[in-house]
């Protein structure tokens, strides 16, 4: 009993020293861990506390290599624990990496090593959990084909075992991978499968929020921003209830994006003054507000300034970046059509000055608009001019002639068929 109390006091002392004297705290934790977990429940709890304390110490001081070594060296001891407890402790140790920047490659390496260990120890549940984590890491690295290979193997196994909860998680990851690859039909199919699996099992709030978030993103890709907005509300509330501030902020950004794409500037201002927006206020929401203001003002110059001022906030999220690019193209088209409307022939330099953009950029966009038949005209690059034609009305005589030819063709086919049957 005295030994257990001594260990507990030393762990408490190490917790206090962790911030100001990390070396001393590390020495205490290592000393306790070196003696093993012992046989009593109290000794095992002390061992767990020391292990988590040392992991937190390495995380807080960004000691990545030491944390990786800790995961690998303690696995042999964790083999003697109950399977559920081992899985929980390994997951917690791996979670410490997530808050340390630039550790993606290390996380992948350590997770792969843990998967091999789980296979050797025949711990199937832990292996599946670690492989699901590895899929998420591959997605962050944009190694989508590696992620899909792993997903396909997991899905076969999980369907056979009928493990619905992990199946939902993997199917959701599959939807995200296909979405990232631009294969929207397969992304929707995977999400439908995930929702079907989720209907027959209790889905934790975080996983449910993830399903709602993905549903909103896929509806937004179909330009159905009203439905997308309703899903993002559900996702934001789910993340908010679980204190997932970063994900809740992303959901709120997507809500604002939907209102911008629907050209509802007043709704953007209302959202910005809501309780949630005040709680998650910061540069991410300021960036969306700046974009909304530029879009309401129909100012390309203001829009580009917002993209430049909030380069990281608007560019780091691929979903937002893609939609803002489309919004910019739509705004540029509208501005160009407005500028060239009074002219039948106009210099490209003049158009560029009117919209406040580079001449080459305007020329490229005009070429695209001509090819898409938004403008009926040609670019005279020698003279540096855009020549706009009056849109001629379709001659109805052509349609009548084509219809007559088609009917004559049918008559010839019938006569030919009759002739062949008579010869036979």
C-alpha positions in Angstrom: 0.0 0.0 0.0 2.9 2.4 0.9 4.6 1.6 -2.4 1.4 2.5 -4.3 1.0 5.7 -2.4 4.6 6.6 -3.1 4.1 6.0 -6.9 0.9 8.2 -6.9 2.8 11.0 -5.1 5.7 10.8 -7.6 3.3 10.9 -10.6 1.6 13.9 -9.1 5.0 15.5 -8.6 6.0 14.8 -12.2 2.7 16.4 -13.5 3.7 19.6 -11.6 7.2 19.5 -13.0 6.2 18.8 -16.6 5.9 22.4 -17.7 8.9 24.0 -16.0 11.3 21.1 -15.4 10.5 18.6 -18.2 13.7 16.6 -17.8 13.0 15.9 -14.1 9.4 14.9 -14.9 10.6 12.7 -17.7 13.1 10.9 -15.4 10.3 10.2 -12.8 7.9 8.9 -15.5 10.6 6.7 -17.0 11.6 5.3 -13.6 8.0 4.3 -12.9 7.5 2.7 -16.3 10.8 0.8 -16.0 9.4 -1.1 -13.0 6.4 -2.5 -15.1 2.7 -2.4 -14.3 2.7 -4.8 -11.4 -0.1 -7.2 -10.5 -2.6 -5.0 -8.6 -5.2 -2.8 -10.1 -3.7 0.3 -8.3 -0.2 -0.5 -9.8 -1.7 -0.9 -13.3 -3.5 2.5 -12.9 -0.2 4.1 -11.8 1.5 2.6 -14.8 -1.2 4.0 -17.2 -1.0 7.4 -15.5 2.8 7.5 -15.9 2.5 6.4 -19.6 -0.1 9.0 -20.4 1.9 11.7 -18.5 5.1 11.0 -20.4 3.1 11.0 -23.7 1.6 14.4 -22.9 5.1 15.7 -21.9 6.5 14.7 -25.3 3.5 16.1 -27.1 3.6 19.5 -25.3 7.3 19.8 -25.9 7.0 18.5 -29.5 9.4 15.6 -29.0 8.2 13.6 -31.9 11.0 10.9 -32.0 10.7 10.3 -28.3 7.0 9.9 -28.6 7.4 7.4 -31.5 9.9 5.5 -29.4 7.5 5.4 -26.4 4.7 3.9 -28.5 7.0 1.2 -29.8 8.8 0.3 -26.5 5.6 0.1 -24.4 3.8 -2.3 -26.8 5.4 -5.4 -25.3 4.1 -4.4 -21.8 0.6 -3.5 -23.2 0.4 -7.1 -24.6 -0.3 -8.3 -21.0 -3.3 -5.9 -20.6 -6.9 -6.7 -21.6 -7.5 -6.3 -25.3 -9.9 -3.4 -24.9 -7.6 -1.5 -22.6 -4.6 -2.1 -24.9 -6.5 -0.7 -27.9 -7.6 2.4 -25.9 -4.0 3.1 -24.7 -2.4 2.7 -28.1 -5.1 5.0 -29.7 -4.5 7.6 -27.0 -0.7 7.5 -27.5 -1.2 7.9 -31.3 -3.6 10.8 -30.7 -0.8 12.8 -29.1 0.8 13.2 -32.6 -2.2 15.0 -34.0 -1.5 18.3 -32.3 2.1 18.4 -33.3 2.6 20.0 -36.7 4.5 18.4 -39.6 4.3 14.8 -38.2 2.2 13.2 -40.9 5.0 10.9 -42.2 5.9 9.9 -38.7 2.3 9.1 -37.9 2.0 6.9 -40.9 5.2 5.1 -40.1 4.3 4.5 -36.4 0.7 3.5 -37.3 2.0 0.9 -39.9 4.4 -0.4 -37.2 1.5 -0.8 -34.8 -0.6 -2.6 -37.4 2.1 -5.1 -37.9 2.3 -5.6 -34.1 -1.4 -6.0 -33.8 -1.3 -8.7 -36.6 1.5 -10.6 -34.8 -0.5 -10.4 -31.5 -3.7 -11.5 -33.3 -5.6 -8.4 -32.1 -8.1 -8.1 -35.0 -10.2 -5.2 -33.5 -7.2 -3.1 -32.8 -5.8 -3.8 -36.3 -9.1 -2.7 -37.9 -9.1 0.5 -35.8 -5.5 1.3 -36.7 -6.1 0.6 -40.4 -9.1 3.0 -40.3 -6.7 5.6 -38.8 -4.2 4.9 -41.5 -6.8 5.6 -44.2 -7.4 9.1 -42.6 -3.7 9.7 -42.6 -3.4 8.7 -46.3 -6.2 11.2 -47.0 -4.3 14.0 -45.3 -1.3 13.2 -47.4 -3.5 13.0 -50.5 -2.4 9.4 -51.1 -5.9 8.5 -52.3 -5.1 5.3 -54.1 -3.3 3.9 -51.1 -6.3 4.8 -49.0 -8.7 3.1 -51.5 -6.7 -0.1 -51.5 -6.8 -0.2 -47.7 -10.6 0.7 -47.7 -11.5 -2.1 -50.2 -9.7 -4.7 -48.0 -11.4 -3.4 -44.8 -14.9 -3.3 -46.4 -14.7 -7.0 -47.4 -13.6 -8.0 -43.9 -16.1 -5.7 -42.1 -19.1 -6.9 -44.2 -18.2 -10.5 -43.4 -17.9 -9.7 -39.7 -21.0 -7.5 -39.7 -19.3 -4.8 -37.6 -21.7 -2.0 -38.5 -20.1 0.9 -36.5 -16.6 0.5 -38.0 -18.3 -0.2 -41.4 -20.0 3.2 -41.2 -16.7 4.9 -40.5 -14.9 3.2 -43.3 -17.7 3.9 -45.8 -17.7 7.5 -44.8 -13.9 7.6 -45.5 -14.5 5.9 -48.9 -17.0 8.7 -49.8 -14.5 11.4 -48.8 -11.7 9.7 -50.9 -13.9 9.5 -54.0 -15.1 13.1 -53.4 -11.5 14.2 -53.3 -10.7 12.3 -56.5 -13.7 14.1 -58.2 -15.7 10.8 -58.6 -19.0 12.2 -57.3 -21.2 9.2 -58.3 -19.1 6.8 -56.3 -18.8 9.3 -53.5 -22.6 9.5 -53.2 -22.9 5.7 -53.4 -20.5 5.2 -50.6 -22.3 7.8 -48.5 -25.6 6.1 -49.1 -24.1 2.8 -48.0 -22.8 4.6 -44.8 -26.2 6.0 -44.0 -27.9 2.7 -44.6 -25.4 1.0 -42.2 -25.8 3.8 -39.7 -29.6 3.3 -39.6 -29.3 -0.1 -37.9 -26.8 0.9 -35.2 -26.3 3.6 -32.6 -24.1 6.3 -34.3 -22.0 8.4 -32.0 -22.6 12.2 -32.3 -19.1 12.8 -33.9 -19.6 10.2 -36.6 -23.2 11.4 -37.3 -21.8 15.0 -37.7 -19.3 13.6 -40.1 -22.0 12.0 -42.2 -24.0 15.3 -42.2 -20.9 17.2 -43.2 -20.2 14.9 -46.1 -23.8 15.0 -47.2 -23.7 18.8 -47.3 -20.5 18.8 -49.3 -21.9 16.5 -52.0 -25.1 18.5 -52.2 -23.1 21.6 -52.7 -21.2 20.0 -55.5 -24.6 19.5 -57.2 -25.2 23.3 -56.7 -28.1 22.4 -54.3 -26.9 24.9 -51.7 -30.2 25.1 -49.7 -30.1 21.4 -48.9 -26.3 21.6 -48.3 -26.9 24.4 -45.8 -29.4 22.3 -43.8 -26.9 19.5 -43.5 -24.1 21.9 -42.5 -26.3 23.2 -39.6 -26.7 19.6 -38.3 -23.0 19.0 -38.6 -22.1 22.2 -36.9 -24.5 21.5 -34.0 -23.0 17.9 -33.7 -19.4 19.2 -33.6 -20.4 22.0 -31.2 -22.0 19.5 -28.7 -18.7 17.5 -28.7 -16.4 20.6 -28.3 -14.8 20.0 -31.7 -14.1 23.7 -32.3 -12.1 23.3 -35.5 -14.7 21.1 -37.2 -17.5 23.3 -35.9 -15.8 26.4 -37.4 -15.4 24.5 -40.8 -19.1 23.7 -40.8 -19.9 27.3 -40.0 -17.6 28.4 -42.9 -19.5 26.1 -45.3 -22.8 27.5 -44.1 -21.6 31.0 -45.0 -20.3 29.7 -48.3 -23.8 28.4 -49.2 -25.3 31.8 -48.4 -22.7 33.5 -50.6 -23.3 31.1 -53.5 -27.0 31.7 -53.2 -26.3 35.5 -53.3 -27.9 36.1 -49.9 -25.7 38.8 -48.4 -28.1 39.7 -45.7 -28.2 36.1 -44.4 -24.4 36.2 -44.2 -24.6 39.2 -41.9 -27.2 37.5 -39.7 -25.1 34.4 -39.4 -22.1 36.4 -38.5 -24.0 37.9 -35.5 -25.3 34.5 -34.3 -24.2 32.9 -31.0 -22.2 30.2 -32.8 -20.3 32.8 -35.0 -19.4 34.8 -31.9 -18.1 31.7 -30.2 -16.0 30.6 -33.1 -15.0 34.1 -34.2 -11.6 34.4 -35.9 -9.8 34.8 -39.2 -11.6 31.9 -40.8 -15.0 33.6 -40.4 -13.5 37.0 -41.2 -12.3 35.6 -44.5 -15.8 34.4 -45.5 -17.2 37.8 -44.5 -14.7 39.6 -46.7 -15.6 37.3 -49.7 -19.4 37.9 -49.0 -18.8 41.7 -49.0 -16.9 41.6 -52.3 -19.6 39.4 -53.9 -22.4 41.7 -52.8 -20.5 44.7 -54.2 -19.8 42.8 -57.4 -16.2 44.0 -57.1 -13.5 41.7 -58.6 -10.8 43.9 -57.2 -12.2 43.6 -53.7 -12.7 39.8 -54.2 -9.0 39.3 -55.2 -7.9 41.4 -52.2 -9.9 39.2 -49.9 -8.4 36.1 -51.5 -4.9 37.6 -51.0 -5.5 38.9 -47.4 -6.9 35.6 -46.3 -4.8 33.3 -48.5 -4.3 30.6 -45.9 -7.9 30.6 -44.5 -9.4 30.4 -48.0 -6.8 28.3 -49.8 -6.1 25.6 -47.2 -9.6 24.1 -47.4 -9.9 22.5 -50.8 -13.8 22.5 -50.7 -13.9 26.2 -50.1 -11.1 27.0 -52.6 -12.9 25.1 -55.4 -16.2 26.9 -54.8 -14.6 30.3 -54.6 -12.9 29.7 -57.9 -16.2 28.9 -59.5 -17.7 32.0 -57.9 -14.9 34.1 -59.2 -15.4 32.8 -62.7 -19.1 33.6 -62.5 -18.4 37.1 -61.2 -15.8 37.7 -64.0 -18.2 36.5 -66.6 -21.0 38.8 -65.4 -18.6 41.8 -65.3 -17.3 41.1 -68.8 -20.8 40.7 -70.3 -21.8 44.0 -68.6 -18.7 45.8 -70.0 -18.9 44.5 -73.6 -22.7 44.8 -74.0 -22.8 48.3 -75.6 -20.1 47.4 -78.2 -19.8 45.5 -81.5 -16.0 46.0 -81.5 -13.9 46.8 -78.4 -10.3 46.7 -77.5 -9.2 44.0 -75.0 -7.1 46.6 -73.2 -10.1 48.8 -72.6 -12.1 45.8 -71.2 -9.2 44.9 -68.9 -9.1 48.5 -67.6 -12.9 48.5 -67.0 -12.8 45.3 -64.9 -9.4 46.1 -63.3 -7.6 43.0 -64.4 -4.6 41.9 -66.4 -5.0 41.9 -70.2 -3.9 38.3 -70.7 -6.2 37.1 -68.0 -9.2 38.9 -69.7 -8.2 37.5 -73.1 -8.1 34.0 -71.7 -11.5 34.4 -70.2 -13.0 35.9 -73.3 -11.7 33.0 -75.4 -13.3 30.5 -73.0 -16.6 32.4 -73.1 -16.5 32.4 -76.9 -15.9 28.6 -76.9 -18.7 28.1 -74.4 -20.9 30.2 -76.6 -21.6 32.7 -73.8 -20.4 35.4 -76.3 -21.0 35.2 -80.1 -17.9 36.7 -81.6 -14.2 36.3 -82.3 -10.9 37.7 -80.9 -8.8 39.6 -83.4 -5.4 39.2 -81.7 -3.5 41.2 -84.3 -5.6 44.3 -83.6 -6.1 43.4 -79.9 -9.9 43.6 -80.3 -13.0 41.6 -79.5 -15.5 41.6 -82.4 -19.1 40.8 -81.3 -21.7 39.5 -83.8 -25.4 40.0 -83.6 -26.9 36.6 -82.6 -28.6 35.5 -85.8 -32.0 33.8 -85.5 -32.1 30.2 -86.6 -33.4 29.7 -90.1 -36.6 27.6 -89.9 -36.0 26.5 -93.5 -33.0 24.4 -92.4 -35.1 22.5 -89.8 -37.9 21.9 -92.4 -35.3 20.6 -95.0 -33.8 18.2 -92.4 -37.2 16.9 -91.5 -38.0 16.2 -95.2 -34.7 14.5 -95.7 -35.4 12.3 -92.7 -38.8 11.3 -93.9 -37.5 10.5 -97.4 -34.8 8.4 -95.8 -37.4 6.4 -94.0 -39.4 5.9 -97.3 -36.2 4.7 -99.1 -35.5 2.2 -96.2 -39.0 0.7 -96.6 -38.8 0.4 -100.4 -35.4 -1.2 -100.1 -36.8 -3.7 -97.5 -39.7 -4.5 -99.8 -37.4 -5.1 -102.8 -35.2 -7.5 -100.8 -38.2 -9.5 -99.6 -39.5 -9.8 -103.2 -36.2 -11.1 -104.5 -36.1 -13.7 -101.8 
